[in-house]
Amino acid sequence: MAQIDFSELVDALQQGNDSKANELLREVMPRLVDYLRIVMSAGRIEAKECAQQAFIDVFDQIKRDKIKEKKYIYSYMITTARNEYLRFKKAQHRFVSDPEEVYHQIEPARQIEALVEEERMKILRECLKELTQDNRKLMDYLITHPDDSMKKVSKKFGLTNANLRTKKSRLTNRLHHCYKRKSSD
């Protein structure tokens, strides 16, 4: 993921440059949601709601010219999103009373792994859409049932073992090249 200077967001909001602000918000909002989902273990809907509320709070601070160091705006938004999520959990009476549980976070290496894996799966899903429906069904099955024997899969799809191995090899190769092409974009 490319590093983006979100301090431009402060300038865009203060100057009323909606197009630039919207462009930067399309970058920052998914990152806030991902942070809440991965680090704070928030659900998808909770994370979106809390990220939205955090932005509203930050937007209010920007409009009142309360942001002193705009180069730290992203950190400020992350902290605000985290605090909003904790407030949300407390309001929902699901707040964990054990302080160790509140600050339980996934190790940074695992956070990066989770984000990378999520990005890989997104690209793989895009590549699967490029296959014909029959080939997509076969590859979906092979991905979701990796332990099934070739005999069982060949019987399910009406192929000989040799045809299945050849088809699987060719489709895997096509997906590999598609993945490399899309991941380098």
VENJO-V517032 format. One record per backbone hydrogen bond with DSSP energy under -0.5 kcal/mol. NH is the residue of the N-H (numbers start at 0). CO is the residue of the C=O. If there is no record, write none. Layout:
nh | co
NH | CO
NH | CO
//
This chain:
nh | co
5 | 3
7 | 4
8 | 5
9 | 5
10 | 6
11 | 7
12 | 8
13 | 9
14 | 10
15 | 11
16 | 11
17 | 15
20 | 16
21 | 17
22 | 18
23 | 19
24 | 20
25 | 21
26 | 22
26 | 23
27 | 23
28 | 24
30 | 26
31 | 27
32 | 28
33 | 29
34 | 30
35 | 31
36 | 32
37 | 33
38 | 34
39 | 34
41 | 35
46 | 42
47 | 43
48 | 44
49 | 45
50 | 46
51 | 47
52 | 48
53 | 49
54 | 50
55 | 51
56 | 52
57 | 53
58 | 54
59 | 55
60 | 56
61 | 57
62 | 58
63 | 59
64 | 61
65 | 60
67 | 65
69 | 67
71 | 68
72 | 69
75 | 71
76 | 72
77 | 73
78 | 74
79 | 75
80 | 76
81 | 77
82 | 78
83 | 79
84 | 80
85 | 81
86 | 82
87 | 83
88 | 84
89 | 85
90 | 86
91 | 87
92 | 89
93 | 88
94 | 88
98 | 96
100 | 97
101 | 97
102 | 98
103 | 100
109 | 106
110 | 106
111 | 107
112 | 108
113 | 109
114 | 110
115 | 111
116 | 112
117 | 113
118 | 114
119 | 115
120 | 116
121 | 117
122 | 118
123 | 119
124 | 120
125 | 121
126 | 122
127 | 123
128 | 124
129 | 125
129 | 126
130 | 127
135 | 131
136 | 132
137 | 133
138 | 134
139 | 135
140 | 136
141 | 137
142 | 138
143 | 139
144 | 140
145 | 142
147 | 144
152 | 148
153 | 149
154 | 150
155 | 151
156 | 152
157 | 153
157 | 154
158 | 153
163 | 159
164 | 160
165 | 161
166 | 162
167 | 163
168 | 164
169 | 165
170 | 166
171 | 167
172 | 168
173 | 169
174 | 170
175 | 171
176 | 172
177 | 173
178 | 174
179 | 175
180 | 176
181 | 177
182 | 178
183 | 179
184 | 181
//
